[in-house]
Amino acid sequence: MQELSQAELVVQKHRGKWAVRQVGYDPSTGKRRVRQVGTFETKKAANAYKDRVALTSLSVVTYPLT
């Protein structure tokens, strides 16, 4: 199961606007949880926000050169 903090970000249309949502599972109950992160007028703006959030949440992994 995924923790909600490591869930997938998705862009969905909701009531005429575009919403960025975090979809994952609650580790304590095992139930699916959806959390809305932001609402935007255009799909392009929603995707840009999703990409920006995804880039800031990635950890940098370095490998030793041998």
PDB file of N, CA, C and O in Angstrom:
ATOM      1  N   MET A   1       0.813  -1.196   0.000  1.00  0.00           N
ATOM      2  CA  MET A   1       0.000   0.000   0.000  1.00  0.00           C
ATOM      3  C   MET A   1       0.854   1.256   0.000  1.00  0.00           C
ATOM      4  O   MET A   1       1.919   1.292   0.617  1.00  0.00           O
ATOM      5  N   GLN A   2       0.390   2.277  -0.686  1.00  0.00           N
ATOM      6  CA  GLN A   2       1.081   3.558  -0.701  1.00  0.00           C
ATOM      7  C   GLN A   2       0.641   4.380   0.501  1.00  0.00           C
ATOM      8  O   GLN A   2      -0.522   4.338   0.902  1.00  0.00           O
ATOM      9  N   GLU A   3       1.576   5.123   1.069  1.00  0.00           N
ATOM     10  CA  GLU A   3       1.196   6.113   2.054  1.00  0.00           C
ATOM     11  C   GLU A   3       0.625   7.299   1.308  1.00  0.00           C
ATOM     12  O   GLU A   3       0.984   7.544   0.156  1.00  0.00           O
ATOM     13  N   LEU A   4      -0.250   8.025   1.944  1.00  0.00           N
ATOM     14  CA  LEU A   4      -0.877   9.153   1.279  1.00  0.00           C
ATOM     15  C   LEU A   4       0.148  10.208   0.919  1.00  0.00           C
ATOM     16  O   LEU A   4      -0.014  10.914  -0.076  1.00  0.00           O
ATOM     17  N   SER A   5       1.205  10.328   1.714  1.00  0.00           N
ATOM     18  CA  SER A   5       2.219  11.332   1.418  1.00  0.00           C
ATOM     19  C   SER A   5       3.015  10.987   0.165  1.00  0.00           C
ATOM     20  O   SER A   5       3.611  11.879  -0.439  1.00  0.00           O
ATOM     21  N   GLN A   6       3.041   9.730  -0.240  1.00  0.00           N
ATOM     22  CA  GLN A   6       3.771   9.309  -1.436  1.00  0.00           C
ATOM     23  C   GLN A   6       2.806   8.917  -2.555  1.00  0.00           C
ATOM     24  O   GLN A   6       3.140   8.108  -3.421  1.00  0.00           O
ATOM     25  N   ALA A   7       1.633   9.489  -2.528  1.00  0.00           N
ATOM     26  CA  ALA A   7       0.606   9.119  -3.488  1.00  0.00           C
ATOM     27  C   ALA A   7       0.846   9.764  -4.850  1.00  0.00           C
ATOM     28  O   ALA A   7       1.702  10.634  -5.009  1.00  0.00           O
ATOM     29  N   GLU A   8       0.081   9.318  -5.800  1.00  0.00           N
ATOM     30  CA  GLU A   8       0.184   9.804  -7.167  1.00  0.00           C
ATOM     31  C   GLU A   8      -0.627  11.090  -7.333  1.00  0.00           C
ATOM     32  O   GLU A   8      -1.730  11.202  -6.796  1.00  0.00           O
ATOM     33  N   LEU A   9      -0.092  12.046  -8.063  1.00  0.00           N
ATOM     34  CA  LEU A   9      -0.818  13.271  -8.386  1.00  0.00           C
ATOM     35  C   LEU A   9      -1.521  13.087  -9.717  1.00  0.00           C
ATOM     36  O   LEU A   9      -0.916  12.622 -10.683  1.00  0.00           O
ATOM     37  N   VAL A  10      -2.804  13.452  -9.775  1.00  0.00           N
ATOM     38  CA  VAL A  10      -3.578  13.338 -11.007  1.00  0.00           C
ATOM     39  C   VAL A  10      -4.296  14.658 -11.273  1.00  0.00           C
ATOM     40  O   VAL A  10      -4.601  15.407 -10.345  1.00  0.00           O
ATOM     41  N   VAL A  11      -4.565  14.937 -12.558  1.00  0.00           N
ATOM     42  CA  VAL A  11      -5.321  16.118 -12.962  1.00  0.00           C
ATOM     43  C   VAL A  11      -6.669  15.638 -13.468  1.00  0.00           C
ATOM     44  O   VAL A  11      -6.737  14.781 -14.349  1.00  0.00           O
ATOM     45  N   GLN A  12      -7.761  16.199 -12.904  1.00  0.00           N
ATOM     46  CA  GLN A  12      -9.112  15.801 -13.285  1.00  0.00           C
ATOM     47  C   GLN A  12      -9.985  17.034 -13.449  1.00  0.00           C
ATOM     48  O   GLN A  12      -9.784  18.041 -12.770  1.00  0.00           O
ATOM     49  N   LYS A  13     -10.955  16.950 -14.352  1.00  0.00           N
ATOM     50  CA  LYS A  13     -11.908  18.048 -14.532  1.00  0.00           C
ATOM     51  C   LYS A  13     -13.017  17.889 -13.501  1.00  0.00           C
ATOM     52  O   LYS A  13     -13.573  16.804 -13.326  1.00  0.00           O
ATOM     53  N   HIS A  14     -13.329  18.994 -12.819  1.00  0.00           N
ATOM     54  CA  HIS A  14     -14.356  18.954 -11.776  1.00  0.00           C
ATOM     55  C   HIS A  14     -15.150  20.254 -11.813  1.00  0.00           C
ATOM     56  O   HIS A  14     -14.614  21.323 -11.524  1.00  0.00           O
ATOM     57  N   ARG A  15     -16.439  20.160 -12.173  1.00  0.00           N
ATOM     58  CA  ARG A  15     -17.357  21.298 -12.210  1.00  0.00           C
ATOM     59  C   ARG A  15     -16.826  22.472 -13.033  1.00  0.00           C
ATOM     60  O   ARG A  15     -16.890  23.625 -12.606  1.00  0.00           O
ATOM     61  N   GLY A  16     -16.308  22.162 -14.205  1.00  0.00           N
ATOM     62  CA  GLY A  16     -15.858  23.202 -15.115  1.00  0.00           C
ATOM     63  C   GLY A  16     -14.459  23.739 -14.859  1.00  0.00           C
ATOM     64  O   GLY A  16     -13.989  24.603 -15.599  1.00  0.00           O
ATOM     65  N   LYS A  17     -13.791  23.248 -13.832  1.00  0.00           N
ATOM     66  CA  LYS A  17     -12.414  23.665 -13.541  1.00  0.00           C
ATOM     67  C   LYS A  17     -11.540  22.420 -13.482  1.00  0.00           C
ATOM     68  O   LYS A  17     -12.044  21.296 -13.490  1.00  0.00           O
ATOM     69  N   TRP A  18     -10.231  22.626 -13.421  1.00  0.00           N
ATOM     70  CA  TRP A  18      -9.279  21.528 -13.369  1.00  0.00           C
ATOM     71  C   TRP A  18      -8.713  21.413 -11.964  1.00  0.00           C
ATOM     72  O   TRP A  18      -8.256  22.400 -11.387  1.00  0.00           O
ATOM     73  N   ALA A  19      -8.744  20.205 -11.416  1.00  0.00           N
ATOM     74  CA  ALA A  19      -8.289  19.972 -10.050  1.00  0.00           C
ATOM     75  C   ALA A  19      -7.077  19.048 -10.055  1.00  0.00           C
ATOM     76  O   ALA A  19      -7.031  18.073 -10.805  1.00  0.00           O
ATOM     77  N   VAL A  20      -6.100  19.364  -9.212  1.00  0.00           N
ATOM     78  CA  VAL A  20      -4.956  18.482  -8.993  1.00  0.00           C
ATOM     79  C   VAL A  20      -5.243  17.753  -7.689  1.00  0.00           C
ATOM     80  O   VAL A  20      -5.459  18.375  -6.649  1.00  0.00           O
ATOM     81  N   ARG A  21      -5.241  16.443  -7.759  1.00  0.00           N
ATOM     82  CA  ARG A  21      -5.569  15.629  -6.593  1.00  0.00           C
ATOM     83  C   ARG A  21      -4.465  14.638  -6.302  1.00  0.00           C
ATOM     84  O   ARG A  21      -3.759  14.175  -7.198  1.00  0.00           O
ATOM     85  N   GLN A  22      -4.333  14.324  -5.018  1.00  0.00           N
ATOM     86  CA  GLN A  22      -3.359  13.347  -4.550  1.00  0.00           C
ATOM     87  C   GLN A  22      -4.149  12.096  -4.194  1.00  0.00           C
ATOM     88  O   GLN A  22      -4.993  12.120  -3.298  1.00  0.00           O
ATOM     89  N   VAL A  23      -3.871  10.998  -4.904  1.00  0.00           N
ATOM     90  CA  VAL A  23      -4.607   9.754  -4.713  1.00  0.00           C
ATOM     91  C   VAL A  23      -3.674   8.721  -4.102  1.00  0.00           C
ATOM     92  O   VAL A  23      -2.594   8.460  -4.632  1.00  0.00           O
ATOM     93  N   GLY A  24      -4.089   8.139  -2.995  1.00  0.00           N
ATOM     94  CA  GLY A  24      -3.269   7.128  -2.339  1.00  0.00           C
ATOM     95  C   GLY A  24      -4.082   6.338  -1.332  1.00  0.00           C
ATOM     96  O   GLY A  24      -5.312   6.341  -1.376  1.00  0.00           O
ATOM     97  N   TYR A  25      -3.403   5.672  -0.438  1.00  0.00           N
ATOM     98  CA  TYR A  25      -4.050   4.852   0.570  1.00  0.00           C
ATOM     99  C   TYR A  25      -3.628   5.296   1.962  1.00  0.00           C
ATOM    100  O   TYR A  25      -2.468   5.636   2.197  1.00  0.00           O
ATOM    101  N   ASP A  26      -4.582   5.289   2.873  1.00  0.00           N
ATOM    102  CA  ASP A  26      -4.314   5.618   4.263  1.00  0.00           C
ATOM    103  C   ASP A  26      -3.610   4.422   4.899  1.00  0.00           C
ATOM    104  O   ASP A  26      -4.161   3.321   4.902  1.00  0.00           O
ATOM    105  N   PRO A  27      -2.396   4.614   5.442  1.00  0.00           N
ATOM    106  CA  PRO A  27      -1.655   3.472   5.978  1.00  0.00           C
ATOM    107  C   PRO A  27      -2.300   2.853   7.215  1.00  0.00           C
ATOM    108  O   PRO A  27      -2.089   1.671   7.487  1.00  0.00           O
ATOM    109  N   SER A  28      -3.072   3.618   7.960  1.00  0.00           N
ATOM    110  CA  SER A  28      -3.662   3.065   9.184  1.00  0.00           C
ATOM    111  C   SER A  28      -4.906   2.234   8.902  1.00  0.00           C
ATOM    112  O   SER A  28      -5.142   1.237   9.586  1.00  0.00           O
ATOM    113  N   THR A  29      -5.714   2.624   7.900  1.00  0.00           N
ATOM    114  CA  THR A  29      -6.954   1.889   7.627  1.00  0.00           C
ATOM    115  C   THR A  29      -6.906   1.058   6.356  1.00  0.00           C
ATOM    116  O   THR A  29      -7.686   0.120   6.194  1.00  0.00           O
ATOM    117  N   GLY A  30      -5.977   1.403   5.439  1.00  0.00           N
ATOM    118  CA  GLY A  30      -5.902   0.690   4.171  1.00  0.00           C
ATOM    119  C   GLY A  30      -6.918   1.170   3.153  1.00  0.00           C
ATOM    120  O   GLY A  30      -6.996   0.612   2.058  1.00  0.00           O
ATOM    121  N   LYS A  31      -7.700   2.192   3.486  1.00  0.00           N
ATOM    122  CA  LYS A  31      -8.711   2.710   2.571  1.00  0.00           C
ATOM    123  C   LYS A  31      -8.110   3.739   1.625  1.00  0.00           C
ATOM    124  O   LYS A  31      -7.152   4.435   1.960  1.00  0.00           O
ATOM    125  N   ARG A  32      -8.696   3.817   0.435  1.00  0.00           N
ATOM    126  CA  ARG A  32      -8.258   4.780  -0.568  1.00  0.00           C
ATOM    127  C   ARG A  32      -8.634   6.183  -0.103  1.00  0.00           C
ATOM    128  O   ARG A  32      -9.743   6.406   0.382  1.00  0.00           O
ATOM    129  N   ARG A  33      -7.713   7.119  -0.250  1.00  0.00           N
ATOM    130  CA  ARG A  33      -7.953   8.508   0.136  1.00  0.00           C
ATOM    131  C   ARG A  33      -7.600   9.429  -1.030  1.00  0.00           C
ATOM    132  O   ARG A  33      -6.609   9.211  -1.727  1.00  0.00           O
ATOM    133  N   VAL A  34      -8.412  10.449  -1.231  1.00  0.00           N
ATOM    134  CA  VAL A  34      -8.179  11.453  -2.266  1.00  0.00           C
ATOM    135  C   VAL A  34      -8.138  12.810  -1.577  1.00  0.00           C
ATOM    136  O   VAL A  34      -9.045  13.167  -0.824  1.00  0.00           O
ATOM    137  N   ARG A  35      -7.075  13.560  -1.846  1.00  0.00           N
ATOM    138  CA  ARG A  35      -6.933  14.888  -1.273  1.00  0.00           C
ATOM    139  C   ARG A  35      -6.740  15.875  -2.412  1.00  0.00           C
ATOM    140  O   ARG A  35      -5.855  15.690  -3.248  1.00  0.00           O
ATOM    141  N   GLN A  36      -7.558  16.922  -2.456  1.00  0.00           N
ATOM    142  CA  GLN A  36      -7.432  17.919  -3.504  1.00  0.00           C
ATOM    143  C   GLN A  36      -6.342  18.909  -3.122  1.00  0.00           C
ATOM    144  O   GLN A  36      -6.371  19.487  -2.035  1.00  0.00           O
ATOM    145  N   VAL A  37      -5.378  19.101  -4.023  1.00  0.00           N
ATOM    146  CA  VAL A  37      -4.222  19.944  -3.763  1.00  0.00           C
ATOM    147  C   VAL A  37      -4.444  21.351  -4.306  1.00  0.00           C
ATOM    148  O   VAL A  37      -3.990  22.320  -3.697  1.00  0.00           O
ATOM    149  N   GLY A  38      -5.136  21.487  -5.445  1.00  0.00           N
ATOM    150  CA  GLY A  38      -5.356  22.806  -6.025  1.00  0.00           C
ATOM    151  C   GLY A  38      -6.402  22.765  -7.120  1.00  0.00           C
ATOM    152  O   GLY A  38      -6.701  21.707  -7.673  1.00  0.00           O
ATOM    153  N   THR A  39      -6.965  23.950  -7.432  1.00  0.00           N
ATOM    154  CA  THR A  39      -7.963  24.096  -8.484  1.00  0.00           C
ATOM    155  C   THR A  39      -7.499  25.187  -9.438  1.00  0.00           C
ATOM    156  O   THR A  39      -7.015  26.234  -9.009  1.00  0.00           O
ATOM    157  N   PHE A  40      -7.652  24.933 -10.749  1.00  0.00           N
ATOM    158  CA  PHE A  40      -7.141  25.841 -11.765  1.00  0.00           C
ATOM    159  C   PHE A  40      -8.162  26.029 -12.877  1.00  0.00           C
ATOM    160  O   PHE A  40      -9.011  25.167 -13.106  1.00  0.00           O
ATOM    161  N   GLU A  41      -8.074  27.168 -13.571  1.00  0.00           N
ATOM    162  CA  GLU A  41      -8.980  27.477 -14.672  1.00  0.00           C
ATOM    163  C   GLU A  41      -8.663  26.659 -15.918  1.00  0.00           C
ATOM    164  O   GLU A  41      -9.571  26.276 -16.656  1.00  0.00           O
ATOM    165  N   THR A  42      -7.362  26.386 -16.161  1.00  0.00           N
ATOM    166  CA  THR A  42      -6.973  25.672 -17.375  1.00  0.00           C
ATOM    167  C   THR A  42      -6.239  24.372 -17.033  1.00  0.00           C
ATOM    168  O   THR A  42      -5.624  24.233 -15.975  1.00  0.00           O
ATOM    169  N   LYS A  43      -6.331  23.436 -17.965  1.00  0.00           N
ATOM    170  CA  LYS A  43      -5.630  22.166 -17.796  1.00  0.00           C
ATOM    171  C   LYS A  43      -4.117  22.375 -17.835  1.00  0.00           C
ATOM    172  O   LYS A  43      -3.376  21.702 -17.118  1.00  0.00           O
ATOM    173  N   LYS A  44      -3.660  23.306 -18.669  1.00  0.00           N
ATOM    174  CA  LYS A  44      -2.241  23.595 -18.785  1.00  0.00           C
ATOM    175  C   LYS A  44      -1.681  24.086 -17.447  1.00  0.00           C
ATOM    176  O   LYS A  44      -0.593  23.671 -17.047  1.00  0.00           O
ATOM    177  N   ALA A  45      -2.408  24.959 -16.758  1.00  0.00           N
ATOM    178  CA  ALA A  45      -1.970  25.465 -15.456  1.00  0.00           C
ATOM    179  C   ALA A  45      -1.964  24.347 -14.409  1.00  0.00           C
ATOM    180  O   ALA A  45      -1.068  24.286 -13.567  1.00  0.00           O
ATOM    181  N   ALA A  46      -2.953  23.477 -14.465  1.00  0.00           N
ATOM    182  CA  ALA A  46      -3.016  22.359 -13.516  1.00  0.00           C
ATOM    183  C   ALA A  46      -1.847  21.400 -13.730  1.00  0.00           C
ATOM    184  O   ALA A  46      -1.236  20.946 -12.762  1.00  0.00           O
ATOM    185  N   ASN A  47      -1.532  21.089 -14.988  1.00  0.00           N
ATOM    186  CA  ASN A  47      -0.402  20.201 -15.276  1.00  0.00           C
ATOM    187  C   ASN A  47       0.928  20.836 -14.880  1.00  0.00           C
ATOM    188  O   ASN A  47       1.824  20.149 -14.390  1.00  0.00           O
ATOM    189  N   ALA A  48       1.058  22.147 -15.091  1.00  0.00           N
ATOM    190  CA  ALA A  48       2.290  22.838 -14.703  1.00  0.00           C
ATOM    191  C   ALA A  48       2.476  22.768 -13.188  1.00  0.00           C
ATOM    192  O   ALA A  48       3.586  22.540 -12.707  1.00  0.00           O
ATOM    193  N   TYR A  49       1.397  22.963 -12.438  1.00  0.00           N
ATOM    194  CA  TYR A  49       1.470  22.887 -10.978  1.00  0.00           C
ATOM    195  C   TYR A  49       1.816  21.460 -10.536  1.00  0.00           C
ATOM    196  O   TYR A  49       2.636  21.263  -9.640  1.00  0.00           O
ATOM    197  N   LYS A  50       1.188  20.480 -11.167  1.00  0.00           N
ATOM    198  CA  LYS A  50       1.458  19.066 -10.835  1.00  0.00           C
ATOM    199  C   LYS A  50       2.922  18.734 -11.069  1.00  0.00           C
ATOM    200  O   LYS A  50       3.553  18.083 -10.236  1.00  0.00           O
ATOM    201  N   ASP A  51       3.468  19.178 -12.198  1.00  0.00           N
ATOM    202  CA  ASP A  51       4.871  18.919 -12.506  1.00  0.00           C
ATOM    203  C   ASP A  51       5.797  19.615 -11.516  1.00  0.00           C
ATOM    204  O   ASP A  51       6.802  19.040 -11.099  1.00  0.00           O
ATOM    205  N   ARG A  52       5.466  20.856 -11.135  1.00  0.00           N
ATOM    206  CA  ARG A  52       6.286  21.600 -10.179  1.00  0.00           C
ATOM    207  C   ARG A  52       6.274  20.924  -8.808  1.00  0.00           C
ATOM    208  O   ARG A  52       7.316  20.837  -8.159  1.00  0.00           O
ATOM    209  N   VAL A  53       5.124  20.449  -8.363  1.00  0.00           N
ATOM    210  CA  VAL A  53       5.027  19.760  -7.076  1.00  0.00           C
ATOM    211  C   VAL A  53       5.778  18.432  -7.127  1.00  0.00           C
ATOM    212  O   VAL A  53       6.451  18.061  -6.166  1.00  0.00           O
ATOM    213  N   ALA A  54       5.664  17.713  -8.249  1.00  0.00           N
ATOM    214  CA  ALA A  54       6.350  16.427  -8.391  1.00  0.00           C
ATOM    215  C   ALA A  54       7.863  16.616  -8.369  1.00  0.00           C
ATOM    216  O   ALA A  54       8.575  15.795  -7.791  1.00  0.00           O
ATOM    217  N   LEU A  55       8.364  17.677  -8.987  1.00  0.00           N
ATOM    218  CA  LEU A  55       9.809  17.923  -9.001  1.00  0.00           C
ATOM    219  C   LEU A  55      10.340  18.282  -7.615  1.00  0.00           C
ATOM    220  O   LEU A  55      11.441  17.868  -7.251  1.00  0.00           O
ATOM    221  N   THR A  56       9.576  19.043  -6.846  1.00  0.00           N
ATOM    222  CA  THR A  56      10.051  19.442  -5.524  1.00  0.00           C
ATOM    223  C   THR A  56       9.968  18.304  -4.518  1.00  0.00           C
ATOM    224  O   THR A  56      10.678  18.315  -3.512  1.00  0.00           O
ATOM    225  N   SER A  57       9.113  17.323  -4.775  1.00  0.00           N
ATOM    226  CA  SER A  57       8.977  16.225  -3.824  1.00  0.00           C
ATOM    227  C   SER A  57       9.920  15.065  -4.112  1.00  0.00           C
ATOM    228  O   SER A  57      10.023  14.142  -3.304  1.00  0.00           O
ATOM    229  N   LEU A  58      10.617  15.097  -5.260  1.00  0.00           N
ATOM    230  CA  LEU A  58      11.561  14.020  -5.582  1.00  0.00           C
ATOM    231  C   LEU A  58      12.851  14.202  -4.775  1.00  0.00           C
ATOM    232  O   LEU A  58      13.348  15.316  -4.612  1.00  0.00           O
ATOM    233  N   SER A  59      13.362  13.116  -4.292  1.00  0.00           N
ATOM    234  CA  SER A  59      14.639  13.195  -3.592  1.00  0.00           C
ATOM    235  C   SER A  59      15.771  12.936  -4.596  1.00  0.00           C
ATOM    236  O   SER A  59      15.605  12.171  -5.546  1.00  0.00           O
ATOM    237  N   VAL A  60      16.880  13.560  -4.382  1.00  0.00           N
ATOM    238  CA  VAL A  60      18.028  13.413  -5.258  1.00  0.00           C
ATOM    239  C   VAL A  60      18.865  12.244  -4.786  1.00  0.00           C
ATOM    240  O   VAL A  60      19.258  12.178  -3.622  1.00  0.00           O
ATOM    241  N   VAL A  61      19.134  11.327  -5.690  1.00  0.00           N
ATOM    242  CA  VAL A  61      19.938  10.160  -5.359  1.00  0.00           C
ATOM    243  C   VAL A  61      21.279  10.298  -6.080  1.00  0.00           C
ATOM    244  O   VAL A  61      21.311  10.517  -7.291  1.00  0.00           O
ATOM    245  N   THR A  62      22.376  10.172  -5.350  1.00  0.00           N
ATOM    246  CA  THR A  62      23.696  10.223  -5.969  1.00  0.00           C
ATOM    247  C   THR A  62      24.358   8.872  -5.855  1.00  0.00           C
ATOM    248  O   THR A  62      24.246   8.194  -4.833  1.00  0.00           O
ATOM    249  N   TYR A  63      25.047   8.486  -6.911  1.00  0.00           N
ATOM    250  CA  TYR A  63      25.733   7.211  -6.923  1.00  0.00           C
ATOM    251  C   TYR A  63      27.236   7.472  -6.946  1.00  0.00           C
ATOM    252  O   TYR A  63      27.691   8.359  -7.667  1.00  0.00           O
ATOM    253  N   PRO A  64      28.010   6.721  -6.174  1.00  0.00           N
ATOM    254  CA  PRO A  64      29.464   6.922  -6.191  1.00  0.00           C
ATOM    255  C   PRO A  64      30.063   6.468  -7.519  1.00  0.00           C
ATOM    256  O   PRO A  64      29.650   5.454  -8.080  1.00  0.00           O
ATOM    257  N   LEU A  65      31.021   7.211  -8.006  1.00  0.00           N
ATOM    258  CA  LEU A  65      31.709   6.846  -9.239  1.00  0.00           C
ATOM    259  C   LEU A  65      32.848   5.899  -8.919  1.00  0.00           C
ATOM    260  O   LEU A  65      33.790   6.287  -8.228  1.00  0.00           O
ATOM    261  N   THR A  66      32.788   4.683  -9.395  1.00  0.00           N
ATOM    262  CA  THR A  66      33.851   3.707  -9.159  1.00  0.00           C
ATOM    263  C   THR A  66      34.304   3.066 -10.436  1.00  0.00           C
ATOM    264  O   THR A  66      35.196   2.217 -10.419  1.00  0.00           O
TER     265      THR A  66
END
